[in-house]
Amino acid sequence: MPSHSLDGVADPSTYRPSPGSIPDAPGVYKFRDATKRVIYVGKAKSLRSRLSSYFADLAGLHPRTRQMVTSAASVEWTVVGTEVEALQLEYNWIKEFDPRFNVRYRDDKTYPVLAVTMNEEFPRLYVYRGPRRKGVRYFGPYAHAWAIRETLDLLLRVFPARTCSAGVFKRHGQIGRPCLLGYIEKCSAPCVGKVSADEHRAIVEDFCDFLAGRTDGMVRRLEKEMAAASDELEFEKAARLRDDLGALRRAMEKQAVVLGDGTDADVVAFAHDELEAAVQVFHVRGGRVRGQRGWVIDKAEEMGIPELVDHYLTQFYGEEVEFAGEDEPASPVPREVLVPELPADADAVTEWLSGLRGSRVQLRVPQRGDKRALAETVQRNASEAFAQHKLRRAGDLTARSAALAELQEHLALETAPLRIECVDISHIAGSDVVASLVVFEDGVARKSEYRRFALREAAEEGDVASIAEVVRRRFSRYLKETANDEPDNPNPGIDPETGRPRKFAYPPNLLVVDGAGPQATAAADVLAELGITDVAVVGLAKRLEEVWLPADPDPVILPRTSDALYLLQRVRDEAHRFAIRYHREKRGKRMQASALDGVPGLGQTRRTALIKHFGSVKKLKQASVDEIAAVPGVGRRTAEAVHTTLAGPQSTTGEGESDS
């Protein structure tokens, strides 16, 4: 990201440690900002040499490094014994603190993958986009979702595993009939007991083995079964096995053989400039390309190819192993990792990767032959992806930087508002009043820190009082949690018991509230009451998109085409979307339960249990007394009362069914 003006930001010389106090030894270091939040983690063979480089002439630093050291207020370090220990500690700290200026190889949510939910009793196969979760196996990514569905369609005749959602699975189990896939034998129909849980899991495991590259044994087994069926004159069975073999071979043809020796390797390549880098990796298993992944990252500091390789290997494989789980039959770390250049600490990285895999890993640069040719192909992919990214994002990066700078100028802030929070209220005629709080950092939504509130005290007093209640609850929690950090917790903002960031540990630079002057003034009054003076407050009115400062009689009018106004609108609209989503969810649950309010002896716990079991009041209404009584905690007498109530006139309004 381009650097901002240094006016009003920290001077690194104010917290620069004396060079003589920094040990000349390997270790890991943390930069913290004024709120004690960790904003950057790094490792070094020599802490003295590495840390001294950050306090050289600011003009000579990498732009993002310059922004980092001027955002920081302190630096600290930990000495370790070996470079392998430094690798592990750096990875752990980056995972624990999620520093804003560190490179993170998070999953690219753009590319679809084939997910297999091994953590369920009846595992499911489905197309998925999003972050990885424990207990789920992933295959891909694929370039297009249709490619996954086409492969699934071919393989389901051989591996008839469940592909339906939990709701569909439960519904067909209740009605006792399988879906269409069950009738055409593309699902083994575990929902109606055609196969047991163990039999269905065996089908899924065979499917995973096939996609993981263990194909030859499966093909040979089917060929033997086909020949045996033919010899025994079971021609229908032989024909079915012949068709299964054809489906397997067509699926195998979609995965080109690139290395004839059956190599298991990841081939990595980079394309980069001063500020960003594109990473591409081909996952080769059994000589076939099983998946391709790519990222574009902001460079945290000056990095050449060796440094990029170092960061990629530690961050990517650390998270892959963590999410693979103990039940994963094969390690996500391959036997070979082919890279364009070796990192400076190649031996330490190799030792660390070997520890993750549990056996020896080779880290090397391919020099000739098929592996060299494949590495060149991956490099072309990286260069093409980087060129496309630059075309697509050039305006966006510039706009984000310009928006933050414009907000600083128009609102007369001391610094650019790198962290913005926005509060929005949602209700219908004063009922089910809820609020949302969304967070943007560096102009990008940080959804993991979104929060939602069910309002109680101020719900009947209007939006201004509701805004005040949310701000008071949010910043009271902030004060409480920061008070807990002193002096025992060495990592402010991090819960010492869980190791995770606390919900309200960090304050924003700018608080935006949905509304005009009264809402902005109410929020500012609460902050003043709590003694918080370093958070700026504005209100954004929907009608004319005016920006209101607390207690000002006139709004600030931002140019309609300005990046600053566009950013505020995006923040406000995201808060509005998140609030409406919570309001609909809360109102839907209330309306579902309201249809059961007249049932004598039915409390909230059993109402919830009934809705959860049947899925909606409509389905509960269709159930028999015996089916209702079968729900745990609901006796025969209560079941008869529920059945009688729902069959009566009061159920015809449809109120409980409107948001089922």
C-alpha positions as CSV (number, residue, x, y, z in Angstrom):
1,M,0.0,0.0,0.0
2,P,1.3,3.5,-0.8
3,S,2.6,5.3,2.2
4,H,0.8,8.3,3.8
5,S,2.2,11.6,5.0
6,L,4.3,11.4,8.2
7,D,2.6,14.4,9.7
8,G,1.0,13.5,13.0
9,V,2.3,9.9,13.1
10,A,4.8,8.3,15.4
11,D,8.5,9.2,15.0
12,P,10.4,5.9,15.1
13,S,13.3,7.5,16.9
14,T,11.1,7.9,20.0
15,Y,11.0,4.2,20.6
16,R,14.3,3.1,18.9
17,P,16.2,0.7,21.2
18,S,19.9,1.3,21.8
19,P,21.8,-0.9,19.3
20,G,24.0,-2.2,22.2
21,S,20.9,-3.5,24.0
22,I,19.8,-5.7,21.0
23,P,21.4,-9.2,21.1
24,D,23.4,-10.4,18.1
25,A,21.5,-13.7,18.1
26,P,18.6,-15.4,16.2
27,G,15.2,-14.5,17.4
28,V,11.7,-13.2,16.7
29,Y,10.5,-9.6,17.2
30,K,7.1,-7.8,17.5
31,F,6.2,-4.2,16.7
32,R,3.3,-2.8,18.6
33,D,1.2,0.4,18.1
34,A,0.1,2.9,20.7
35,T,-2.7,0.6,21.9
36,K,-0.2,-2.2,22.4
37,R,-1.7,-4.2,19.5
38,V,0.9,-6.3,17.6
39,I,1.1,-5.0,14.1
40,Y,4.1,-6.8,12.7
41,V,6.1,-10.0,13.5
42,G,9.4,-11.0,12.0
43,K,12.3,-13.3,12.5
44,A,16.1,-12.8,12.0
45,K,19.4,-14.6,12.2
46,S,20.8,-11.5,14.0
47,L,18.2,-9.4,15.8
48,R,20.7,-6.5,16.2
49,S,21.3,-6.3,12.4
50,R,17.7,-6.8,11.4
51,L,16.1,-4.4,13.9
52,S,18.7,-1.7,13.2
53,S,17.7,-1.7,9.6
54,Y,14.1,-0.5,10.5
55,F,15.5,2.7,12.1
56,A,17.6,3.9,9.2
57,D,16.6,6.8,7.0
58,L,12.8,6.6,6.5
59,A,13.0,7.7,2.9
60,G,15.0,4.6,2.1
61,L,12.6,2.1,3.6
62,H,10.0,0.1,1.6
63,P,6.7,2.0,1.5
64,R,4.8,-0.5,3.6
65,T,7.7,-0.9,6.0
66,R,7.8,2.9,6.4
67,Q,4.0,2.9,7.2
68,M,4.5,0.1,9.7
69,V,7.4,1.7,11.7
70,T,5.5,5.1,11.8
71,S,2.4,3.3,13.0
72,A,4.3,1.5,15.7
73,A,5.1,2.8,19.2
74,S,7.4,0.1,20.5
75,V,9.4,-3.0,19.6
76,E,10.3,-6.1,21.6
77,W,12.0,-9.3,20.8
78,T,12.6,-12.9,22.0
79,V,15.9,-14.7,21.6
80,V,15.7,-18.4,20.4
81,G,18.3,-21.1,20.1
82,T,18.0,-22.1,16.5
83,E,16.6,-20.9,13.2
84,V,14.0,-23.7,13.3
85,E,12.8,-22.4,16.6
86,A,12.6,-18.9,15.1
87,L,10.5,-20.3,12.2
88,Q,8.0,-22.0,14.6
89,L,7.7,-19.0,16.9
90,E,7.2,-16.6,14.1
91,Y,4.4,-18.8,12.6
92,N,2.8,-19.1,16.1
93,W,2.8,-15.4,16.7
94,I,1.5,-14.5,13.3
95,K,-1.4,-16.9,13.9
96,E,-2.0,-15.7,17.4
97,F,-1.9,-11.9,16.8
98,D,-2.9,-11.7,13.1
99,P,-0.7,-8.6,12.6
100,R,-2.0,-6.1,10.1
101,F,1.3,-5.6,8.3
102,N,2.2,-9.3,7.9
103,V,1.8,-11.4,4.8
104,R,-1.0,-14.0,5.3
105,Y,-1.6,-16.8,2.9
106,R,-5.3,-17.2,3.6
107,D,-7.4,-19.3,1.4
108,D,-8.5,-17.7,-1.8
109,K,-12.3,-17.7,-1.6
110,T,-12.6,-17.1,-5.3
111,Y,-11.7,-20.6,-6.5
112,P,-14.2,-23.4,-5.8
113,V,-13.1,-26.7,-4.2
114,L,-14.7,-30.1,-3.7
115,A,-15.3,-30.5,0.1
116,V,-15.9,-33.8,1.9
117,T,-17.3,-33.4,5.4
118,M,-15.5,-36.3,7.1
119,N,-16.5,-34.8,10.5
120,E,-20.1,-35.8,10.0
121,E,-21.7,-39.2,10.6
122,F,-22.7,-39.4,7.0
123,P,-20.0,-37.4,5.1
124,R,-21.2,-35.1,2.3
125,L,-19.6,-34.1,-1.0
126,Y,-20.3,-30.6,-2.2
127,V,-18.8,-27.5,-4.0
128,Y,-17.4,-25.0,-1.6
129,R,-15.8,-21.6,-1.5
130,G,-14.3,-20.2,1.7
131,P,-11.8,-20.7,4.5
132,R,-10.7,-24.2,5.5
133,R,-12.3,-25.9,8.5
134,K,-11.1,-28.8,10.6
135,G,-12.5,-32.2,9.8
136,V,-13.3,-31.4,6.2
137,R,-11.1,-32.7,3.3
138,Y,-10.7,-30.5,0.2
139,F,-9.8,-31.3,-3.4
140,G,-8.9,-28.7,-5.9
141,P,-9.2,-25.8,-6.3
142,Y,-10.8,-26.0,-9.8
143,A,-11.0,-23.2,-12.3
144,H,-14.8,-23.4,-12.5
145,A,-17.5,-24.9,-10.3
146,W,-18.9,-26.7,-13.3
147,A,-15.7,-28.7,-13.5
148,I,-16.3,-30.0,-10.0
149,R,-19.9,-30.9,-10.8
150,E,-18.9,-32.6,-14.0
151,T,-16.3,-34.7,-12.2
152,L,-18.8,-35.5,-9.4
153,D,-21.4,-36.6,-11.9
154,L,-19.0,-39.0,-13.4
155,L,-17.8,-40.4,-10.1
156,L,-21.1,-40.7,-8.2
157,R,-22.1,-43.8,-10.3
158,V,-18.9,-45.5,-8.9
159,F,-19.0,-43.8,-5.5
160,P,-22.7,-43.2,-4.6
161,A,-22.1,-40.9,-1.7
162,R,-24.4,-38.3,-0.2
163,T,-24.3,-34.8,-1.8
164,C,-27.5,-33.3,-0.3
165,S,-27.7,-30.6,2.4
166,A,-28.5,-31.4,6.1
167,G,-32.1,-30.2,5.6
168,V,-32.8,-32.4,2.6
169,F,-31.1,-35.4,4.2
170,K,-33.2,-35.0,7.4
171,R,-36.5,-34.4,5.4
172,H,-36.1,-37.6,3.3
173,G,-35.2,-39.5,6.4
174,Q,-38.5,-38.3,8.0
175,I,-40.7,-39.2,5.0
176,G,-38.9,-42.5,4.4
177,R,-38.2,-42.0,0.7
178,P,-34.8,-41.2,-1.0
179,C,-34.4,-38.3,-3.4
180,L,-34.0,-38.7,-7.2
181,L,-30.3,-39.5,-6.9
182,G,-31.1,-42.4,-4.7
183,Y,-33.6,-43.8,-7.2
184,I,-31.1,-43.5,-10.1
185,E,-28.3,-45.1,-7.9
186,K,-26.1,-42.0,-7.8
187,C,-26.5,-42.0,-4.0
188,S,-26.5,-45.0,-1.7
189,A,-29.4,-43.4,0.2
190,P,-28.1,-43.5,3.8
191,C,-31.0,-41.2,4.7
192,V,-33.4,-44.1,4.5
193,G,-31.0,-46.8,5.8
194,K,-30.1,-48.5,2.5
195,V,-26.5,-48.5,3.8
196,S,-25.2,-48.1,7.3
197,A,-23.0,-45.2,8.5
198,D,-19.9,-47.4,8.2
199,E,-20.8,-48.6,4.7
200,H,-21.4,-45.1,3.5
201,R,-18.1,-43.9,5.1
202,A,-16.2,-46.6,3.2
203,I,-17.7,-45.4,0.0
204,V,-16.6,-41.8,0.8
205,E,-13.1,-43.0,1.7
206,D,-12.8,-44.8,-1.6
207,F,-13.8,-41.6,-3.3
208,C,-11.2,-39.6,-1.4
209,D,-8.5,-42.2,-2.2
210,F,-9.3,-41.9,-5.9
211,L,-9.2,-38.1,-5.9
212,A,-6.0,-38.2,-3.9
213,G,-4.3,-40.1,-6.7
214,R,-4.5,-43.8,-5.5
215,T,-6.2,-44.8,-8.8
216,D,-4.3,-47.7,-10.2
217,G,-5.3,-50.2,-7.5
218,M,-8.9,-49.2,-7.8
219,V,-8.9,-49.7,-11.5
220,R,-7.3,-53.1,-11.2
221,R,-9.8,-54.2,-8.6
222,L,-12.7,-53.2,-10.8
223,E,-11.2,-55.0,-13.8
224,K,-10.8,-58.2,-11.7
225,E,-14.4,-57.9,-10.5
226,M,-15.7,-57.4,-14.0
227,A,-13.8,-60.4,-15.3
228,A,-15.0,-62.6,-12.5
229,A,-18.7,-61.5,-13.1
230,S,-18.3,-62.3,-16.8
231,D,-16.8,-65.8,-16.0
232,E,-19.8,-66.4,-13.7
233,L,-22.2,-65.3,-16.5
234,E,-23.4,-62.3,-14.4
235,F,-23.5,-60.1,-17.5
236,E,-25.6,-57.3,-16.0
237,K,-23.1,-56.9,-13.1
238,A,-20.2,-57.1,-15.6
239,A,-21.8,-54.4,-17.8
240,R,-22.3,-52.1,-14.7
241,L,-18.6,-52.6,-13.7
242,R,-17.5,-51.8,-17.3
243,D,-19.5,-48.6,-17.2
244,D,-17.9,-47.7,-13.8
245,L,-14.5,-48.3,-15.2
246,G,-15.3,-46.0,-18.1
247,A,-16.4,-43.3,-15.7
248,L,-13.2,-43.6,-13.7
249,R,-11.0,-43.4,-16.8
250,R,-12.9,-40.3,-18.1
251,A,-12.4,-38.6,-14.7
252,M,-8.7,-39.6,-14.8
253,E,-8.3,-38.1,-18.3
254,K,-9.3,-34.7,-16.9
255,Q,-6.2,-34.7,-14.8
256,A,-3.2,-34.5,-17.1
257,V,-0.1,-36.5,-16.4
258,V,2.8,-34.0,-16.1
259,L,5.5,-36.1,-14.4
260,G,5.7,-39.7,-15.6
261,D,7.6,-40.9,-12.5
262,G,4.6,-40.5,-10.2
263,T,6.1,-37.6,-8.4
264,D,4.4,-36.0,-5.3
265,A,5.4,-32.3,-5.4
266,D,4.3,-28.8,-5.0
267,V,5.6,-26.4,-7.7
268,V,5.7,-22.8,-6.6
269,A,6.4,-19.6,-8.6
270,F,6.2,-15.9,-8.0
271,A,5.8,-12.6,-9.9
272,H,6.3,-9.4,-8.0
273,D,7.1,-5.7,-8.0
274,E,8.0,-3.3,-5.2
275,L,4.7,-3.4,-3.4
276,E,2.9,-6.7,-4.3
277,A,3.6,-10.3,-5.3
278,A,1.6,-13.0,-7.0
279,V,2.0,-16.6,-5.9
280,Q,1.0,-19.7,-7.9
281,V,1.3,-23.3,-6.8
282,F,0.5,-26.5,-8.7
283,H,-0.2,-29.5,-6.5
284,V,1.2,-32.6,-8.3
285,R,0.2,-36.0,-6.8
286,G,1.0,-39.3,-8.4
287,G,2.4,-37.4,-11.4
288,R,-0.9,-35.6,-12.0
289,V,-1.9,-32.0,-11.3
290,R,-4.5,-32.4,-8.6
291,G,-5.1,-28.7,-8.0
292,Q,-3.8,-25.2,-8.6
293,R,-4.0,-22.2,-6.2
294,G,-3.0,-18.6,-6.3
295,W,-2.8,-15.5,-4.2
296,V,-1.8,-11.8,-4.6
297,I,-0.3,-10.3,-1.4
298,D,0.9,-6.9,-0.2
299,K,4.6,-7.2,0.5
300,A,5.3,-6.3,4.2
301,E,8.8,-5.1,3.5
302,E,11.5,-5.3,0.9
303,M,11.4,-8.9,-0.4
304,G,13.2,-10.7,-3.2
305,I,12.3,-14.2,-4.4
306,P,14.2,-16.0,-1.5
307,E,12.3,-14.0,1.1
308,L,9.0,-14.6,-0.6
309,V,9.7,-18.3,-0.7
310,D,10.6,-18.3,3.0
311,H,7.3,-16.5,4.0
312,Y,5.2,-18.7,1.7
313,L,6.6,-22.1,3.0
314,T,6.2,-21.2,6.7
315,Q,2.7,-19.6,6.5
316,F,1.1,-21.9,3.9
317,Y,2.2,-25.3,5.1
318,G,1.8,-24.3,8.8
319,E,-1.9,-23.6,8.3
320,E,-2.4,-26.6,5.9
321,V,-1.1,-29.0,8.5
322,E,-3.1,-27.4,11.3
323,F,-6.4,-27.8,9.4
324,A,-5.7,-31.2,7.9
325,G,-6.4,-32.9,11.3
326,E,-5.2,-36.2,12.7
327,D,-7.6,-38.3,10.5
328,E,-6.1,-37.0,7.2
329,P,-4.5,-40.1,5.6
330,A,-1.8,-38.1,3.7
331,S,0.2,-35.1,4.9
332,P,-0.5,-31.8,3.0
333,V,3.3,-31.4,2.9
334,P,4.5,-33.3,-0.3
335,R,7.8,-35.2,-0.6
336,E,9.2,-32.4,-2.8
337,V,8.7,-28.6,-2.9
338,L,10.1,-27.1,-6.1
339,V,10.8,-23.4,-5.8
340,P,12.4,-20.7,-8.1
341,E,15.1,-19.9,-5.6
342,L,16.1,-21.3,-2.2
343,P,15.6,-19.1,0.9
344,A,18.6,-18.0,2.9
345,D,17.7,-20.4,5.7
346,A,16.9,-23.4,3.4
347,D,18.3,-26.0,5.8
348,A,16.2,-24.7,8.7
349,V,13.1,-24.5,6.5
350,T,13.7,-28.1,5.1
351,E,14.0,-29.4,8.7
352,W,10.8,-27.6,9.7
353,L,8.8,-29.0,6.7
354,S,10.2,-32.5,7.4
355,G,8.9,-32.2,11.0
356,L,5.5,-31.2,9.7
357,R,5.4,-34.1,7.2
358,G,6.9,-36.7,9.6
359,S,9.4,-37.8,6.9
360,R,12.1,-36.2,4.8
361,V,11.1,-33.4,2.5
362,Q,13.2,-32.1,-0.4
363,L,13.3,-28.4,-1.0
364,R,15.1,-27.6,-4.3
365,V,15.2,-25.6,-7.5
366,P,14.5,-27.8,-10.6
367,Q,17.4,-27.6,-13.1
368,R,16.3,-29.7,-16.1
369,G,13.8,-32.1,-17.6
370,D,10.0,-32.3,-17.0
371,K,10.2,-30.7,-13.6
372,R,12.0,-27.6,-15.0
373,A,9.4,-27.4,-17.8
374,L,6.5,-27.6,-15.3
375,A,8.2,-24.9,-13.1
376,E,8.3,-22.6,-16.2
377,T,4.6,-23.3,-16.8
378,V,3.8,-22.3,-13.2
379,Q,5.9,-19.2,-13.6
380,R,3.9,-18.1,-16.7
381,N,0.7,-18.6,-14.7
382,A,2.1,-16.4,-11.9
383,S,3.1,-13.7,-14.3
384,E,-0.3,-13.8,-16.0
385,A,-2.2,-13.7,-12.7
386,F,-0.1,-10.8,-11.6
387,A,-0.7,-8.8,-14.8
388,Q,-4.4,-9.4,-14.5
389,H,-4.4,-8.3,-10.9
390,K,-2.6,-5.1,-11.6
391,L,-5.1,-4.2,-14.3
392,R,-8.1,-5.1,-12.0
393,R,-6.8,-3.6,-8.8
394,A,-4.6,-0.6,-9.7
395,G,-7.5,1.8,-9.3
396,D,-8.7,0.1,-6.1
397,L,-5.4,0.4,-4.2
398,T,-5.0,4.0,-5.2
399,A,-8.7,4.7,-4.3
400,R,-8.4,3.2,-0.9
401,S,-5.2,5.2,-0.1
402,A,-6.8,8.4,-1.5
403,A,-10.0,7.8,0.5
404,L,-8.2,7.5,3.8
405,A,-6.1,10.6,3.1
406,E,-9.2,12.6,2.0
407,L,-11.1,11.6,5.2
408,Q,-8.1,12.8,7.3
409,E,-8.2,16.1,5.4
410,H,-12.0,16.7,5.3
411,L,-12.5,15.7,9.0
412,A,-9.3,17.4,10.3
413,L,-8.0,14.1,11.8
414,E,-4.5,13.8,13.2
415,T,-3.9,10.6,11.3
416,A,-5.5,8.7,8.4
417,P,-8.3,6.5,9.9
418,L,-6.7,3.1,9.3
419,R,-9.5,1.5,11.5
420,I,-13.1,2.5,11.0
421,E,-16.1,1.2,12.8
422,C,-19.7,1.8,12.0
423,V,-22.9,1.3,14.0
424,D,-26.4,0.9,12.4
425,I,-29.8,0.2,14.1
426,S,-32.5,-2.0,12.5
427,H,-36.2,-2.5,13.6
428,I,-39.8,-2.5,12.4
429,A,-42.0,0.0,14.2
430,G,-39.8,-0.3,17.3
431,S,-40.0,-4.1,17.6
432,D,-37.0,-6.5,17.6
433,V,-34.5,-3.6,17.8
434,V,-31.0,-4.8,17.0
435,A,-27.7,-3.1,16.0
436,S,-24.7,-4.0,14.1
437,L,-21.0,-2.9,14.4
438,V,-18.8,-3.5,11.4
439,V,-15.0,-2.9,11.1
440,F,-12.9,-1.8,8.2
441,E,-9.1,-1.7,8.3
442,D,-7.0,-0.1,5.6
443,G,-10.3,0.4,3.7
444,V,-11.1,-3.3,3.7
445,A,-13.9,-5.1,5.6
446,R,-12.6,-7.2,8.5
447,K,-15.6,-9.5,9.0
448,S,-14.1,-11.6,11.8
449,E,-14.5,-8.5,14.0
450,Y,-18.1,-7.7,13.2
451,R,-20.4,-7.6,16.2
452,R,-24.2,-7.5,16.7
453,F,-26.3,-6.3,19.6
454,A,-29.8,-7.1,20.8
455,L,-31.0,-3.8,22.3
456,R,-32.8,-3.7,25.6
457,E,-32.6,-0.5,27.6
458,A,-33.0,2.1,24.8
459,A,-35.2,0.1,22.4
460,E,-38.3,2.1,23.2
461,E,-36.6,5.5,23.1
462,G,-35.7,5.7,19.5
463,D,-32.6,5.5,17.3
464,V,-30.6,8.2,19.1
465,A,-30.8,6.4,22.4
466,S,-30.1,3.1,20.7
467,I,-27.0,4.5,19.2
468,A,-25.9,5.7,22.6
469,E,-26.5,2.2,24.1
470,V,-24.4,0.4,21.5
471,V,-21.5,2.9,21.8
472,R,-21.6,2.6,25.6
473,R,-21.6,-1.2,25.5
474,R,-18.9,-1.4,22.9
475,F,-16.5,1.1,24.6
476,S,-17.3,0.0,28.1
477,R,-16.1,-3.5,27.1
478,Y,-13.0,-1.9,25.5
479,L,-12.1,-0.1,28.7
480,K,-12.8,-3.2,30.8
481,E,-10.6,-5.4,28.6
482,T,-7.7,-2.9,28.4
483,A,-7.9,-2.5,32.1
484,N,-7.5,-6.3,32.4
485,D,-4.3,-6.0,30.4
486,E,-2.5,-4.0,33.0
487,P,0.0,-5.1,34.3
488,D,-0.2,-8.9,34.2
489,N,-0.9,-9.6,30.5
490,P,2.2,-9.1,28.4
491,N,0.1,-9.3,25.2
492,P,-2.6,-6.5,25.3
493,G,-5.7,-7.4,23.4
494,I,-5.1,-11.1,23.6
495,D,-7.0,-13.3,26.0
496,P,-4.3,-15.2,28.0
497,E,-6.6,-18.2,28.4
498,T,-7.6,-18.7,24.8
499,G,-4.7,-17.0,23.0
500,R,-7.3,-15.2,20.7
501,P,-7.9,-11.5,20.4
502,R,-10.6,-10.2,22.7
503,K,-13.8,-9.0,21.1
504,F,-13.5,-5.3,21.9
505,A,-9.7,-5.0,22.5
506,Y,-8.9,-2.3,19.9
507,P,-10.4,1.2,19.4
508,P,-11.1,2.6,16.0
509,N,-9.6,5.9,14.7
510,L,-13.0,6.8,13.3
511,L,-16.5,5.8,14.5
512,V,-19.3,6.3,12.0
513,V,-23.0,6.2,13.0
514,D,-25.9,5.9,10.7
515,G,-27.8,9.2,11.1
516,A,-27.3,12.9,11.3
517,G,-26.2,15.4,14.0
518,P,-28.2,14.0,16.9
519,Q,-26.9,10.5,16.4
520,A,-23.3,11.7,16.1
521,T,-23.6,13.9,19.1
522,A,-25.1,11.1,21.2
523,A,-22.2,8.8,20.3
524,A,-19.6,11.6,21.1
525,D,-21.3,12.3,24.4
526,V,-21.0,8.7,25.5
527,L,-17.3,8.6,24.5
528,A,-16.7,11.8,26.5
529,E,-18.6,10.3,29.5
530,L,-16.3,7.2,29.4
531,G,-13.2,9.4,29.1
532,I,-12.2,8.3,25.6
533,T,-10.8,11.3,23.7
534,D,-8.9,9.7,20.8
535,V,-11.8,8.4,18.7
536,A,-13.3,10.7,16.1
537,V,-17.1,10.5,15.5
538,V,-19.2,11.3,12.4
539,G,-22.8,10.7,11.4
540,L,-23.7,9.8,7.8
541,A,-27.2,10.7,6.8
542,K,-28.8,8.6,4.1
543,R,-31.1,11.3,2.6
544,L,-28.4,13.6,1.2
545,E,-25.3,11.6,2.1
546,E,-24.2,14.4,4.4
547,V,-21.4,13.9,7.0
548,W,-22.3,15.4,10.4
549,L,-19.8,16.2,13.1
550,P,-20.9,16.2,16.8
551,A,-22.6,19.4,17.9
552,D,-22.0,21.1,14.6
553,P,-25.1,23.0,13.2
554,D,-24.1,22.3,9.6
555,P,-22.9,19.1,7.8
556,V,-19.6,18.6,6.0
557,I,-20.4,18.2,2.3
558,L,-18.0,15.8,0.6
559,P,-17.8,15.9,-3.2
560,R,-20.2,13.3,-4.7
561,T,-17.3,11.7,-6.7
562,S,-14.8,11.6,-3.8
563,D,-13.2,8.4,-2.7
564,A,-13.7,9.4,0.9
565,L,-17.5,9.6,0.5
566,Y,-17.6,6.3,-1.4
567,L,-15.6,4.6,1.4
568,L,-18.0,6.0,4.1
569,Q,-21.0,4.8,2.0
570,R,-19.5,1.3,1.7
571,V,-18.9,1.1,5.5
572,R,-22.5,2.4,6.2
573,D,-24.1,0.1,3.7
574,E,-22.2,-2.9,5.1
575,A,-23.4,-2.1,8.6
576,H,-26.9,-1.7,7.3
577,R,-26.8,-5.1,5.5
578,F,-25.4,-6.8,8.6
579,A,-28.0,-5.2,10.9
580,I,-30.9,-6.2,8.6
581,R,-29.7,-9.8,8.4
582,Y,-29.7,-10.0,12.3
583,H,-33.1,-8.4,12.5
584,R,-34.7,-10.8,10.1
585,E,-33.1,-13.8,11.9
586,K,-34.3,-12.5,15.3
587,R,-37.8,-11.7,14.0
588,G,-38.1,-15.0,12.2
589,K,-37.4,-16.9,15.4
590,R,-39.9,-14.9,17.4
591,M,-42.6,-15.4,14.8
592,Q,-41.9,-19.1,14.6
593,A,-42.4,-19.4,18.3
594,S,-45.4,-17.1,18.5
595,A,-47.7,-19.7,16.9
596,L,-47.1,-21.9,19.9
597,D,-47.8,-19.3,22.5
598,G,-51.3,-20.5,23.2
599,V,-50.3,-24.1,24.0
600,P,-50.8,-24.8,27.8
601,G,-47.8,-26.0,29.6
602,L,-45.4,-25.5,26.7
603,G,-42.4,-23.4,27.8
604,Q,-39.6,-21.7,25.7
605,T,-37.2,-24.6,25.9
606,R,-39.7,-27.1,24.5
607,R,-40.9,-24.6,21.9
608,T,-37.4,-24.2,20.7
609,A,-36.8,-28.0,20.6
610,L,-40.0,-28.5,18.5
611,I,-39.0,-25.9,16.0
612,K,-35.5,-27.2,15.8
613,H,-36.7,-30.8,15.3
614,F,-39.3,-30.1,12.6
615,G,-37.6,-27.1,10.9
616,S,-40.7,-24.9,10.8
617,V,-44.2,-24.5,12.3
618,K,-45.7,-25.6,8.9
619,K,-44.0,-29.0,9.2
620,L,-44.9,-29.2,12.9
621,K,-48.5,-28.6,11.9
622,Q,-48.3,-31.6,9.5
623,A,-46.9,-33.9,12.1
624,S,-49.0,-36.5,14.0
625,V,-49.3,-36.7,17.8
626,D,-46.9,-39.7,17.9
627,E,-44.3,-37.8,15.9
628,I,-44.5,-34.8,18.2
629,A,-44.4,-36.9,21.3
630,A,-41.2,-38.5,19.9
631,V,-39.3,-35.2,20.4
632,P,-37.1,-35.5,23.5
633,G,-38.7,-33.7,26.5
634,V,-42.2,-33.5,24.9
635,G,-44.7,-35.9,26.5
636,R,-47.9,-37.4,25.1
637,R,-50.2,-34.9,26.8
638,T,-48.1,-31.9,25.6
639,A,-48.0,-33.4,22.1
640,E,-51.8,-33.6,22.0
641,A,-52.1,-30.0,23.2
642,V,-49.7,-28.8,20.4
643,H,-51.5,-30.8,17.8
644,T,-54.9,-29.4,18.9
645,T,-53.6,-25.8,19.1
646,L,-52.1,-25.9,15.6
647,A,-55.2,-27.5,14.1
648,G,-57.3,-24.7,15.5
649,P,-58.5,-21.4,13.9
650,Q,-55.6,-19.4,15.3
651,S,-53.1,-21.2,13.2
652,T,-54.7,-20.1,9.9
653,T,-53.2,-16.6,10.0
654,G,-49.8,-18.0,8.8
655,E,-47.9,-15.6,11.2
656,G,-45.6,-18.4,12.4
657,E,-44.8,-19.5,8.9
658,S,-43.9,-16.2,7.2
659,D,-40.2,-16.5,7.9
660,S,-39.7,-20.3,8.3
